[in-house]
Amino acid sequence: MIESKMSQSETDEKKDKIYNILAVDDETQVTLVLKRVLEQEGYIVTTSNDGYAALATVIDSPPDLVILDINMPGINGYQVLRRIREEHDIPVIMLSANQDVSYIDNTIGLGADDYIRKPFHLRELSARVKAKLRRVRK
């Protein structure tokens, strides 16, 4: 039997890893809340209020995780998600006020890793972010 052990330095590095999160929503109040809550959890959070700026951020400095609203003016969250998926395998959590289950199914089918309905509980968001980031390796 082969045992896989992490060295102490690998364990310490994993514990000390600071993850970068991009939070995108056209409602400034939502991005401010996301930033505040996630920074309290120890993450570095960049915010954007439109899809084009979000894509520029992903190109310039790919984050470890994206939280992305679906309904935005101009380029919507689905279009941003498609473009992210063309180049990156970054975990993406979609946000939407739409409560229809088929909407959730379609969103996951397009490549989102998770879907959170608005309004959401901050503890639920935090738990889902942690779950997605457990799988991120640098």
Order of alpha helices (4+ residues) and beta strands (2+ residues): alpha-beta-alpha-beta-alpha-beta-alpha-beta-alpha-beta-alpha
